[in-house]
Amino acid sequence: MTALVLTETLHAGAYLVSEDVYFSRDQVTVALNQNIAAGQVVGATDVIALTTASAAADAPNTGNGVLTLDVSTPVLAAAQDGIYRLLCIAAVANAGTFEVFDPKGVSIGKYNVGAAAFANQIKFTIADGATDFVAGDAFSVTVGVESNADRQVKAWDPAAVDGSQNPVGILMYPTVTDGTATKLATMTARHSEVRLSDLTFGGSPSAAQKAACIEQLRRLGIICR
């Protein structure tokens, strides 16, 4: 006689060791075309239409060139909430080179004055002015991703470039979306302990990528045991 084998999938929230129910959880919107398991690590991509952006030159700037945010897409899908800093690191007649730092202080690229638009998390150009920039001149670009309503979660994937390569939490229960409608779900977002063996990591992460993801979760206050 052939034995019947039943495979029980992970129950909603079964990965949790401890949490503060009213503080640890967030309601989130699951993006289109997702198939996310209970206990799966998720990243997030910004909803561009709901994200705000503004730019300002530092008051002490010597150069009077102008930074212009892209009219259609000043903020790209991987943008982070906070202030981006653009620092002139090389003065050149009728030009100059700026280094761009994200809100965490990480360099995300360089931009030459007068070149085609910079397009990594934020999109802008800088035009040369009558007075050249000098080293130390700077601009700030403030991006507002004020709430979970401004972003949608997707399965975490270390190979992604739309923001979902950065973990933001763990989905509590299985959620499937098609190509026509998003769904609301609940996510463990902070201040909790979870059982590592119960978590699902999407994509094909290397051991180093998985370790980096676990460390990023720890920085969010999600401790893997």
C-alpha positions in Angstrom: 0.0 0.0 0.0 1.3 3.5 -0.9 1.5 5.8 2.1 -0.2 9.2 1.7 2.3 12.0 2.2 0.9 15.4 3.2 3.2 18.5 3.0 2.1 21.3 5.3 3.1 24.7 4.2 4.2 27.4 6.6 1.3 29.0 8.4 0.9 32.8 8.5 3.4 34.3 10.8 4.8 30.9 11.8 8.3 32.2 11.4 7.9 34.6 14.3 9.7 33.9 17.6 8.6 37.2 19.2 7.1 40.5 18.2 5.3 43.6 19.4 2.1 43.0 17.5 1.0 46.7 17.2 4.4 48.0 16.5 6.2 45.2 14.5 3.7 45.0 11.7 2.9 47.2 8.7 0.1 47.0 6.1 1.7 47.1 2.6 0.7 46.9 -1.0 2.0 43.9 -3.0 3.0 44.8 -6.5 1.7 43.2 -9.7 2.7 39.7 -10.8 4.0 38.4 -7.4 3.8 35.0 -5.8 5.1 35.5 -2.3 5.2 32.8 0.4 4.5 33.2 4.1 7.8 34.1 5.6 9.4 35.4 2.4 11.7 38.4 2.6 10.5 41.3 0.5 11.9 44.5 -0.9 10.1 47.5 -2.1 9.9 49.7 -5.2 8.6 53.3 -5.1 5.3 54.4 -6.7 6.8 57.2 -8.7 3.6 59.2 -9.0 3.3 59.4 -5.2 6.9 60.3 -4.4 7.9 63.9 -4.0 11.3 65.5 -4.9 12.8 69.0 -4.6 16.2 70.4 -5.2 18.2 73.3 -3.7 21.7 74.8 -4.1 23.8 75.3 -1.0 23.7 79.0 0.0 27.5 79.4 0.0 28.0 78.0 -3.6 30.5 80.0 -5.7 29.2 78.6 -9.0 25.8 79.7 -10.2 24.9 76.8 -12.5 21.4 75.4 -12.1 20.3 71.8 -11.1 17.1 70.8 -12.9 15.2 67.7 -11.8 13.7 65.7 -14.7 10.2 66.9 -15.4 8.7 63.5 -16.0 10.6 61.2 -13.6 12.7 63.1 -11.1 12.6 60.0 -8.8 13.3 56.5 -10.1 12.0 53.2 -8.7 15.0 52.6 -6.4 15.0 56.0 -4.7 15.3 56.3 -1.0 13.5 58.6 1.4 15.8 61.4 2.6 18.3 63.9 1.3 20.7 63.2 -1.5 23.9 65.3 -1.6 25.7 66.3 -4.8 29.2 67.6 -4.1 31.5 69.2 -6.6 34.8 67.3 -6.4 36.6 68.7 -9.4 36.4 72.3 -10.7 36.7 72.6 -14.5 36.3 75.8 -16.6 32.7 75.9 -17.9 32.1 72.4 -16.4 32.9 70.5 -13.2 32.4 67.0 -11.7 29.9 66.3 -8.9 29.7 63.1 -6.8 26.3 62.0 -5.8 25.6 60.5 -2.4 22.4 58.8 -1.3 20.6 59.5 2.0 22.8 57.0 3.8 26.0 58.7 2.6 26.8 56.0 0.0 28.3 57.3 -3.3 26.0 56.3 -6.2 27.9 57.9 -9.1 29.5 61.0 -10.6 28.0 63.6 -12.9 29.8 66.0 -15.3 28.2 69.4 -15.6 26.4 69.8 -18.9 26.2 66.0 -19.6 23.1 63.9 -20.3 20.9 63.3 -17.3 22.2 61.5 -14.2 19.7 58.6 -13.7 20.4 56.5 -10.7 17.6 56.7 -8.0 17.2 60.4 -8.9 17.3 62.0 -12.4 18.7 65.5 -13.0 21.0 67.7 -15.0 23.3 70.5 -14.0 23.9 73.4 -16.4 27.0 75.5 -16.3 26.5 79.1 -15.1 28.3 82.4 -15.7 30.4 81.6 -12.7 32.1 78.2 -12.6 31.6 75.8 -9.8 34.5 75.2 -7.3 35.3 72.2 -5.2 32.9 72.0 -2.3 29.9 73.6 -4.1 26.9 71.4 -3.5 23.2 70.7 -4.0 20.6 68.8 -2.0 17.8 66.7 -3.5 15.1 65.8 -1.0 13.1 62.8 -1.8 9.9 62.0 0.1 8.7 58.4 0.4 6.6 59.3 3.4 4.7 56.1 4.0 4.0 52.6 2.8 1.4 54.0 0.5 4.3 55.4 -1.6 5.8 52.0 -2.3 4.9 48.5 -3.2 6.6 45.3 -2.0 8.0 42.6 -4.2 9.9 39.4 -3.5 13.4 40.4 -2.4 15.9 39.7 -5.3 19.5 40.7 -4.9 19.8 41.0 -8.7 17.0 43.6 -9.0 17.7 47.3 -9.7 14.2 48.7 -8.9 14.7 48.9 -5.1 13.5 45.4 -4.3 17.1 44.3 -3.9 17.0 46.0 -0.5 15.0 44.0 2.1 12.3 46.0 4.0 10.6 43.1 5.8 9.0 39.7 5.8 5.5 38.9 4.4 3.3 37.3 7.0 1.1 35.2 4.8 1.0 33.9 1.2 0.0 36.5 -1.4 -0.4 36.1 -5.1 -1.1 39.0 -7.6 -1.8 38.9 -11.3 -1.0 41.6 -13.8 -4.1 43.6 -13.2 -4.5 44.3 -9.5 -2.3 44.8 -6.4 -3.3 43.4 -3.0 -2.9 44.6 0.6 -0.9 42.3 2.9 0.7 42.4 6.3 4.5 42.6 6.8 6.9 42.2 9.7 8.7 45.4 9.5 10.6 45.9 12.8 11.2 45.0 16.4 10.8 41.2 16.1 12.7 37.9 16.3 12.2 35.4 13.5 13.3 31.8 12.9 15.8 31.9 10.1 15.1 28.3 8.9 11.5 29.3 8.2 12.4 32.3 5.9 12.3 32.2 2.1 14.9 34.2 0.2 13.9 34.9 -3.5 16.2 35.0 -6.5 19.3 32.9 -6.4 21.3 34.6 -3.6 24.9 33.6 -2.9 25.9 32.9 0.7 27.3 36.4 0.9 24.2 38.0 -0.5 22.0 36.1 2.0 24.3 37.1 4.8 24.1 40.8 3.7 20.3 40.5 3.6 20.1 39.1 7.1 22.3 41.9 8.3 20.0 44.5 6.6 17.1 42.9 8.3 18.9 43.2 11.6 19.4 46.9 11.0 15.6 47.2 10.6 15.2 45.5 14.0 14.3 42.1 12.6 16.6 39.6 14.3 17.1 36.2 12.7 17.6 33.3 15.2 
